Amino acid sequence: MDWHHPLSDIDKDPVCGMTVEGDAIATLYEGIRYVFCSAQCRERFTATPYLYIGYPGHPSPRQRGVQVMKRRSFRLAQPLSSQEADLLCDDLRGMMGVHEIHADGDLVKITYDLMEVDAELIEARLLQIGLRLGQEWPEQLRLGFIHFLEESEVLGLEEPPH
């Protein structure tokens, strides 16, 4: 998979693989310009670049098609109405890396690829959704979404070749 075309106006985002025209969101890393489809992808890349670009002569986990799928279920103190559940699901589905989201009453289930999105980004989005829902939803969603130390699961993939 060719992730970077240094002389082209069209590049591929090294995190998600989307085609990106121009360099509206770009960064220079080790003398090479990388472009991104979103600030989310740029943040993921700058935190752990070798997960996405590999080491010389060794493809990265992303280039090899590695996914780190996470499934989280959490309960809320009170059930969501059908409108609230629809808003929550539609908004989270719009996040890169979120593969599935189901909300039924007080139970929310989410499946996402840790190579593209992490619990911190999802938690931040849940807070934004909660603000739109009003009342005490921001705190309920934040408290409901309990995350573990996910970084240890993907950081082990970034080790240099022996």
N, C-alpha and C positions, 0 to 999 in steps of 0.2 A: 504494500500500500504506500503510495507516495503522499506524504503528509505536507510537503513544502516545495513550492516552485519559486526559487529566489528571483527569477526574472519575469514572473507573471503577475498580472493584476488579479488573478484568481488563485486562491490558496485554499487549503483544507485546514480547518480547525483541528489541532492535534489532540484535543480532548474528546470532542464528539464526532469528528470526521465530516462535519457539515462544510459545504463549499461556501467560501467567504470571498466577496468581491471587494477590492480596495483594502484599506488598512485602518478603518475607523477605530477598531479596538485591536491594538497591536502591542507587542513587547519585543525588545531585543534581548536575546539570551545567548551568551557565548558567541556574540558576533553575528547571530542569525536572527532575522526578523520572523516572528510568528504572529499570525492573525487569528482572531477569535470571533465567534458569532455573538458572544455575550460576555459581560463582565464576569458572570459565573464561571465560564470556561477559563477565562484568563486567570482568575483567582485559583482555580484548581491546578492549572499548569504551573503558576509561579510557586505554589506551595510544594509541589512534588513533580518537577519537570521530567525526571527520568522515567516516571510511570508512563509518560506519553511519547517521549522521543528516544528512549533507550540509550545505550552506550555504543560507542563506535564498534561496528561489527556485530552488535547484539540488539535485536529488535526489542522494543518496549512491550510491557504487558498489553497496553492498548493496541499496539500494532499487531500483536498476536491474537487480538480479539478477546482478551480476558475481561470478564465481567465479575463484579463482586456484588451479588444480589443480596439485599437485605430485606427482610420482612418484619414489619413492626405492627403490633396491634396495641391499641390503648383505649381505655375507657374514660369517658367524661363524667363529671359529677351530675350532669343532667343531659337528657337526650337532645339531639339536634332535631329541629323540625325538618320536613322534607325540603323546604326552600333553603334552609341553612346547610343541610347536607349537600344539596346540589351546588351551592356556592363554593363550599369547601372542596368538593371533588373536582369541579371545573377548574378552580384556581390551581390546585396542586397538580392536576394533569398537564397544565401549561408549563410546569417546571421541567427542564431538561433532566433526564435521568430517572424521572418518576415513571414507572411502568404500569402500576395499577394502584387505584385508590377506591376504597369502598367505605361508605359511612352509613350505618344503619342504627338508628336510635342513639345509644350512648357508646357504641362500638365503632372505632375507626381502624381500618387496616390499610397499610401502605406498603408497596413493594418498589424498591428503587435500586439503582446501580451506584454503588459507592465510588466507582471510578468517575462518575459525572456529578454526583450531588451527595452531600453528607447531612447528618442529623442537624448540624448547626444551621445550614441553609434552610432546611425544611422547617426547623423551629422558628427561624426568623420570618419565614413566609406564613406560618401558622399565626404568629403574632399580628401580622398585617391583616390576615383574614379575620381574626378575632376583632380587630378594631372596626372592620366593616360590619361585622355581625352585631356589634354594640354590647351594652351591658357588661357582664363579667366574662365574656367569651375570650378576650385575650389571655387572661390568667388561666382560665380553664383549659384552653388548648395548649398553653405552654406547660402547665402542670401535667396534662394528660400525656404529652409526648415525651416520655422518658427515654433518653438515649444512653448508650454505652460508649466506651472508648473505641470508636470505629477506626480511628487512624492507624492503630496497630495492625489491623487486618490488611490494609493496602500498603503501608509503608514497607513491609517486608518484601513486597514485589519490586521495590526500587533499588535493591542492593546491586552493586556493580558486579560484573562477571569476575570469577576467580582466575 
